[in-house]
Amino acid sequence: MSDKEATPKLIGPLQDALNKQVPGAWITVRQLQTNPVETPLEILISGQADTDARTEIQDVQTLRTLASQAMGVVRQSPGVAVLRDDWAPDNPQVKIEIDPDRANVSASRTPM
């Protein structure tokens, strides 16, 4: 879609269609207010569900696979400018920065 005037007319029908096609998901279709934007439309898809601790890891892997497949389909659509998800890395990551001068001072004060 390249006609910015048509965007407001598209939002309602697109929202309704997505709500019917993706049951249980929280979907928000909105017009972006940033200029200049060739295709000023954003679609957010999210959801929430209870999970069983025994199957949580498998459930997350399944959701990641489905999200990747959905992004692959959307990526092939003409006019897609930005496509991203907000999945965190599979494993928690911590980066520790150590100040060597302070570490040396602390080590020299520690009784052995």
N, C-alpha and C positions, 0 to 999 in steps of 0.2 A: 504494500500500500504506500503510495507516495503523495496522496492528497491529504494534507493536514485537516482540511475542512470535513473530511469523511470520518475522521477518527472518533469524534464524539458519538456518531451514529452507529459505529461498529462495537463500541464498548459493551452496551447492554446485551445485544444478541450473542456476542462472544462469551460474556460472563455466563449467561444462561446455558449456552451449549456446553461449556466446560463443566459447569456444576452438574449437569446431567450425565456427562461422559466419565467423570472422575468422582464417583461417590465416596464420601468420607474425607475428601481433601478440602482444605481451605484454599480457595482460589480467589485472587484479587486481580481484576483487570483494570488498569487505570491509564489515563493519558498523562504523559510526561509534560511538564511545563517548561522544560529547558529549550532554549532556541540557540542556534538553528539545529533542529533534529529532523532528519529525513523521514523517519518512521517513529513518531512519538508515542509509542505504546509499550507498556510493561505488563507482564503477566507473572504473578508470584503464586507458586503452588507450595503449600505446606500442609501439615497435618499433625495429629497427635493420636496416640493409641496406647492402651495398656499393653504391657509386654510381660511375658513370663521370664523370670530370671534364668531359667534353664534353657530357654531358646533365644535369649536376647542377642547373643553373638551371631547366630545364624540369621535372625531377623534383620539385623543391621546389614549383614553381608547381602541379603536378598534385596533390601531397599537400595543399597549402593548400586547393585547390578541393574535394578529397574531404573534408577535415576540416570545411570550412564546410558542405558538404552533409549530412554526418553530424550535425553540431550542429543543423542545421535540422530534421532528423527527430526528434532527441531533444528539442528545444525544444518540439515539439508534444505531447509526452507529458504527461499529467496528473501533477502531483506533483513535477515537476522544480523544485528550489529554486535550485540554483546550477549553471551550465553555463559552463565556461571551457576555453580551451586555453592552451598555454604557448609558442606560436609567438612568436618575437621579431619585431620589425619587419622588413620586407623589406630595408631598407638599414640597415647599422650606423649608429648615431647616437652622437655624442660631444658632451657639453655641457661647455664650458670656462668657468669662472668666473674672471675676472681681478680681482685687487685693484688698483684704479687707483692707490692710493698707492705700493704696491710696484712697480708697472709704471713709474711716473714716476721713482722713485729709480733703478731699473735702467737706464732709458733715458738718464738724465743721467750715468751712470757709463760708458756705452759710448762708446769713442773713435770718431770719425767718420773 
